[in-house]
Amino acid sequence: MDLGLDLYEVDLHCHTTESDGSLSPTELVQLAAKLGLKGIGITDHDTIQGWEEAEDAGKTYQIRILKGLELNTNWAGKEVHILGYEMDSSATFLRDKLKDLRKAREKRMLKMLDRFKEMGINISVGEVQQFAHGESIGRPHIAQALLERGYIKNIQEGFDRYIGKGGAAYVPRYNLTPEEGIHLIREAHGVAVLAHPGVHRLEEGIPTWVKAGLQGIEVLHSQHSTDDELRYLELAQAYHLIPTGGSDFHGEVCKPGVNLGGWGVSLGVFQQILDLAQHS
């Protein structure tokens, strides 16, 4: 199974302004073309809203688009992110579930803002929403509002002090289980991939998720060490999963130093996912 470790032609994990990225789908495609990439994966949180714009831009700039999304799930007190690629966007049950997840995000934001008020930090809903240009609102938008008001010096400080796990304003979010996330993706005829497992060391859950229908593991990622890459490549091979890779690009403000195309895989991996989706 060729991971394309020395040939980053496609970056399969990218976020746009439709969730918590800083570039619109068109701007992201333009940047990919400028960098000489052959393809990108659009994987916004809980929304597929950016797919059409990205595909239109892809035709203009000759960049292949892998349509995806990222679901946050919870297992044993750990966050488990599942990437879903090439799902049927016309599936009503998929759209309804994503709408429910976005509503849960909004409720969480309101609870966090209430906690800030208790601390004497008054951030309005409108201040947060001005940073959320798409359907999906999240903690990075709250962090941007805090930064704008001068309460923090950078986005990471916002997470460390206030809105990350254990932070003063942290509120747990509603999460699917990994199995529920995988089933949702597979039911919509998509390909389910475990995102950045090295961040929370998730290898113990992989056998269970494979039984639930997991089809790939993100081996190359901006937060993975060389040891992580080798560990998850071995697991991908052991369980006959597609080894994927991507930067988790959000833009310099949200994720400094995480450059588009800095992590990725060969075009062959892109095609493997497409082929698998066509037979789902």
Secondary structure, 3 states (H helix, E strand, C coil): CCCCCCCCCEEEEECCCCCCCCCCHHHHHHHHHHHCCCEEEEEEECCCCCHHHHHHHHHHHCCEEEEEEEEEEEECCEEEEEEEECCCCCCHHHHHHHHHHHHHHHHHHHHHHHHHHHCCCCCCHHHHHCCCCCCCCCHHHHHHHHHHHCCCCCHHHHHHHHHCCCCCCCCCCCCECHHHHHHHHHHCCCEEEECCHHHCCCHHHHHHHHHHCCCEEEEEECCCCHHHHHHHHHHHHHCCCEEEEECCECCCCCCCCCCCCCCCECHHHHHHHHHHHHCC
